[in-house]
Amino acid sequence: MMETVYLASCPTYDLTKIKSIIYNGLEQLHFSPDQFSGKRVGLKPNLLLPCKPDRAIITHPIFFQAIVEIVKDHGGIPVLIENPAIHSLETILKKTPYGEIVRTMQIETPDMTPTQSISFDQGVQFKTIEISSAFFDVDMIVNIPKLKTHGLTAITGALKNLFGAMPGLKKSRMHLKAPSRDDFSVFLMDLYGALSFGFDPPKPILHIMDGILGMEGEGPGLSGTPAQVGVIIMGRDPLAVDWTFTQITKIPPDDVPTLTEGFKRPYCVSSPDDIQILGENITQLQLPDFKMSKNKFLSNGVRWPFTSNFFKQLILEKPVPKPDKCTLCYQCMRICPAKVISPPQKLGKIPVYDYNQCIRCFCCMEICPEAAIQLQKGWLQWILRY
């Protein structure tokens, strides 16, 4: 099936300019903003950590505000639905400009803790998933991802942002059930299928990506590097939006497991041939030196014998805290789904990892508030380098 993506250049966070681009995109996608009228519109930004917008970790507050204003201008009721990794949504609101936007624009912020099961019979591995009940209480979903790299899935885009439908630490525990890149990508596609077809009646989902200031390198947290990308990407299909992301940054789509898995599903685009890009010429917006995460070894999944302890140490990158940056806040211990991180022994200055049991989900690296956790190559990778 053919899906349309709207691509526009946008170099700065100018509220008026962003709104104009989004209106143009809605028209190109044949989505009338009048559909917001009288509807509870769930807005799902990326609020991974409480940090300044110029770190490119969270969906920029002005970008979020632009969408809120469009929804309200057309009679919609904006509802903020997001589950940060460790911090509560209340903490994020207090420590970022989102708090002032929510207060002055009277945006509803429901309790995201209660959960409810959503089912999808066509799910490959996960046919029933627990998500925040707040997603059941909205009429449509506007997914507002941030254009970022990611150590596990290569990119954080439209599809990965929907992972925030699960409350806080439940997300990290899902990595135990789906430890490899392939398994986790299967889960994300099962989740998208459930969000698309598991509600009765179905809820429309629209994806509007903040790619003005993106992130390269070791994203999606503080270890990543802000990068001026200067684009807004819109679409109804998350794979089409994410594939467009890879074309702008020149990330090989075959290195993105969510795309390779997603193209197999019958309810999304099945190949780049099914994607029509409207708006600006993509070749004129491509970045010549956008940096991927270094964690690319065996990027399309890790299988035995490579999951044995010996081969894990031999060939896989691992997260390693740096003594000069670590403050022993233990957020890494709290989020670790495999519970393989312990306090330092005796006079040690960093937490202790059991790398034999580490599943390489990189949740610790993602949420470290000091960017103190870095990737360290496996033994064989060092040997091959020299």
N, C-alpha and C positions, 0 to 999 in steps of 0.2 A: 504494500500500500504506500502511496506517495504522501509524504509529509512536508509541510512548508516550514522553513525557518526564516525569521526576519533578523538580519544582521545590520547594525548601524555603528558608525564611528561616534565616539563620545569621549573626548579627552579629559574632561573635568567633571566634578560633581556640582554642576549647575542645575538647580532644581527645575527651573523652567525648561531648560534644554532636555533634561531627562524625561520630563512629562511629555514633551512634544514627541520625542522618539518613541516612547511607549504607546502613545496614541496612534502614531503611524504604524507601529507593529501590530497593534490590535486590529487595525483596518486590514492590513495585509493578511492576517491570520483569520479574517472573517469572524472576529470575536467582537461583538458590539459591547461597549462598556455599559450599555443599558441593561445588560444581563446581571449587573451587580445590584440593580434596584431591588430593595426589600430583602436582599439575601445576606445571610451571615457568611462573610468571606474570610476563610482561614488563610492568614498570611504566614508563610513558613520561611523566614530568613535563616541564614547560617549564623548562629550565635555561639560559637564553640567556646570562647573564653572572654572574660571581662578585660578588654584591651582597647587601646586607642584605634580609631578607624584607619589611621595611616599605616598600621601594621599589616593591613590587608588580610586579617584573619576572619573578620566578621563582615557580613553584608553591610555596606556603608549605610549609616543612618539616614543620610539624605536620599539615597536610592530607595530605601524603605519608605521614607516619608512621601516621596513622589507617588508611590503606588497607593499608599493610604489616602492621599488626597484625591486620586482618580476614583478610588472606590467610594469615598464619601461624596464626592461631587456628583456621582450618579446614583445616590440613594442607597448605597451598600453599607453594611455594618462590619467594619474591619475587626478581626479577632486574631490576636497574636498567638500562634500555636508553634511552640518550639521547645525542645528539650536539650539544654546544654549538656556537655559531657559530664562534668562533675559539679560545677557551681549551679545553684538554683537560678531559675529565671529571674527571681527577685534580685539576686546579687548582680546579675548582668545588667538589669535595668538601673540599679543604683550606681554602677561603676562605668556606664557608657552613656552616650547621648540618647540612647533609646528610652531611658526613663523619662526625660523631658518630653519627648515626642509622644509617648504613651499617655502621659498626664495631660498635656495641653490639647491633644487631639482626641482624648477620651476613648482610647482603644481598649477593648476588653482583653483582659489577660486571665484566662481560666486556669484553674488548678490542673497541672499536667500530670499529677501523680496517679490518679485513678486510671486503671487500664480496662480494656475491653478486647475481647477476641474478635478478629476479623478473619474470614475464611476465603480461600480461593482454591477451588478443586483442581485447577490447571497448574497449580504450583508444583515445581519439580521435586523439591525436598521439604519445603515448608508450606503446608496447606492451611495451617492456622497460626496466626501471629498475634501477640499481645501488643497493642498500641495504646497511646493515651486516649482516654474516652473523649477528650475535647475534639478529636478529629471526627467523631460521630455527630457532634453538635454543630457543625458548620454545613453550609449548603454547597460550597465549592472551595477549591484549594488553589491558591496562587503560590507556587514554589519559587523562592527568591534566592537561588544559590549564589555562592561566590566562586569566581574562577580561580582555582588553586590546584597545586600539585598535591599528591598524597603518596606516602611510602608504601601502602598496601595496594591500593587500586589505581595507582599512577596519577589519577586526577580526582579532584572533588568537584563534581559538577551537578547537573540537575538530578541525576539518578541517585548519587551518593547522598545528596542533601536530604532526601526523603527518609534516610536512616533516623533522622531526628523525630520521626513519629513515635519511636520507642523512648520511654523515660530513661534518663540518666544512665545509671549503671547497668540497666538491662541491656543497653547497647553493647557494653564491653563484654558482658557474659555471652552475647551472641557469637562473639569470636571463638568461644570454646566449641560451639556447635558447628561453626563454619570456619575452621582455622586457616585454610589455604586461601590464596587469592581466588582460585576458581570457585571454591565452596562459598566464599563470601559473596562473590558476584552472582552466584545462583540465588543466594538468599535475597540480595537486593532486587533481583528481577522478580522473585516470588512476592516480595513486599510491594513492588510497584503494581504487579498484577492484582494483589489484594486491594490496594488503594483505588485502583481503577474499576474493579468489578465486584468488590466485596461489599460495598454499601448498597442499600436498597432504599431509595433509588440511587443510581450511580452519581458520584460527584464529579463535575468537570474539573480537570486539573490543567493549569496553565503554568508554563515555566518562563521566568524572566530573569536572566542571569546578569549579575553585576560583574562585568569584566572590564570596568574602567581602570581600577587599580587591582591587579591580580597578584598571584603569588607563584613564585618559581622555587626550584630547589627542594629542600626537605620540608615541604608542607605536610599537613595543613595548619600547623601551629606556629609557635614562636621560633622554631628552627628554620622556617622558610624565609624567603626574601621577597619583599614587595617588588612588583614589576609593573611598569606602566604598559598596559595592554590597550586600553582606550576603545573598548567595544561594549555593546549591549547585544545580547543574543536572546531571542524569544521564539517559543514554539510550543506546540501541544504535545510533542513526543520528546521524552527526555533523552533518548539515544540520539535523535537528530540534533538536539541542542548540544549534547556532549561531543558528537562527532565534529560539529562545526568548531567547537573549542579546540579540538586536536588539530584541525586544519590551520587555524590562526597561529597556534603555538608550534606547529610542525612536530607535534608528538605523534609517533607512528600509532595509528589506531590498533594495530595488532598487539601493541604493548599495553593496551588498556583492557583488562579482563572483563570489565562491565560491558564494553562494546562487543567483544567477541562472544560473550555469553548472550547478551541481549539480542544480537542479530539472529539467534536461533529461535527466538520466541515468536509465536504467531500474532501477538497483539502489539508489536512495535515494528518499526522499520526493520527490514531484513538485510539491508546493505546500503552503502552510500548511494547506489543508483536510485534509491527510493526517497532521496532527500533533495528538495528544491530550495535553494537559498535565494531569498529576495532581499532587496535593499542594496547594500554596497558590495562592490567586487571584493571577494575574499582575498584574492592574491595581493591586493593593495594594502590589506590590513595585517598580513602575515609578519611575524616577528622572526628575525634572522637567527637570534641566539638565545631563545627562551630555554631555560635549564629545567630538565626533568629531575625527579628524585633519583639519587644514585642507586636506590634499591631496585635494580632491574634484573638481577640474576634469577634465572628461571621464572621470569615474570608471568608466565601463563600457567602457573600452578606448580606445587611441589609434591611429589609423590615418592613412595618408597622406591629405592633405598635412601632417597635424599632426606626423608623424615627421620631416619635413624639418628641417634645422638652424635655419632662420629661424623656423619656427613653434614649434619646441621652446623657443627663447629667448623667443618672444612670449607664449606662453600657458601654459607648464608651470612649476610650482614646481621649484626646484632646491635641492640640499643645499649649504649654505655654512658653512664653519668660522668660528668667532668667535675673533679674535686674543686676546681677553682670557681665553679658556678653553682654547684648544688648547695641548697640551703636546708636540706633535710626537712622539707615541708611534707613529704610522704604522699603527695597526691598521686605519684606513680604507683605506690603500694595500693592505694584506695581503688584506682581504676583497673588495675591489672586483673583480667578475667581468669588467668590461670593461677593466680596467687603465688607467683614465683619470686616476688621481691620481698626482701627482709631488711630490717634496720641494720646499720653497719655494725660490725663486730669490733668490740673493744675500742680502739682509737681510730677506727675507720672513719672516713669523711664522706663516703657515699653509700647508698643502699646496696645490698648484695643481691645479685641476680642468680637464679638457677637456670643457666642457659640450656641445660639439657631438657628442661620442661617448658622453656619459653616458646610460645607459639608464633612469635614474630608478627604480632598484630600492630605493634608500634603505638598502642594507645598511650603508653607512658610518655613517649616522645611527643605525641600530639598535644598533650595537655600540660606538659611541664611549664610552669609559669616563668622559669628563668632561662628557658632554652638551653638547659644544662645537659640534655641527653642527645648524643650524636650517634650516627651510624658508624660502626666499625666493621671493616671487611672481614670475611672468613679467611682462615689460614691459606687456603688454596688461591684465593683471589690475590692475596699479597704476593704469593710465590709467582703467580702468572704475571703480575704487574712488573716484577723485576726479572 
